């Protein structure tokens, strides 16, 4: 992956994570099944940021 592509992927995951947290408050039933996978992805992005 190029640096720019990695940045786009990371940015997309961060946006998804942000909206997921916002939507989860009002729509737990809908987002419940997706909560853990999305949190795992956001966590992985956070680990990548720490390593850099």
C-alpha positions in Angstrom: 0.0 0.0 0.0 1.2 3.5 -0.8 1.3 6.0 2.0 -1.5 8.0 0.5 -3.7 5.0 0.1 -3.1 3.9 3.7 -4.0 7.4 4.8 -7.3 7.2 2.9 -8.1 3.8 4.4 -7.2 5.0 7.9 -9.3 8.2 7.4 -12.2 6.2 6.2 -12.1 3.8 9.2 -11.8 6.8 11.6 -14.9 8.4 10.0 -16.8 5.1 10.1 -15.8 4.6 13.7 -16.9 8.2 14.6 -20.3 7.8 12.9 -20.7 4.3 14.4 -20.3 5.6 17.9 -22.8 8.4 17.2 -25.4 6.1 15.6 -25.0 3.4 18.2 -26.4 5.7 20.9 -29.7 6.1 19.1 -29.8 2.8 17.2 -28.3 0.0 19.3 -30.5 -2.6 17.8 -29.4 -1.9 14.3 -25.7 -1.4 15.0 -25.4 -4.0 17.8 -24.2 -6.9 15.4 -21.7 -4.5 13.8 -20.4 -2.9 16.9 -17.5 -5.3 17.7 -16.1 -5.6 14.2 -16.1 -1.8 13.8 -14.5 -1.3 17.2 -11.8 -3.9 16.3 -11.0 -2.0 13.1 -10.8 1.3 14.8 -8.6 -0.3 17.5 -6.3 -1.6 14.8 -6.1 1.9 13.2 -5.2 3.2 16.6 -2.4 0.7 17.0 -1.0 1.6 13.6 -1.0 5.3 14.6 0.9 4.4 17.8 3.5 2.4 16.0 4.2 5.4 13.6 
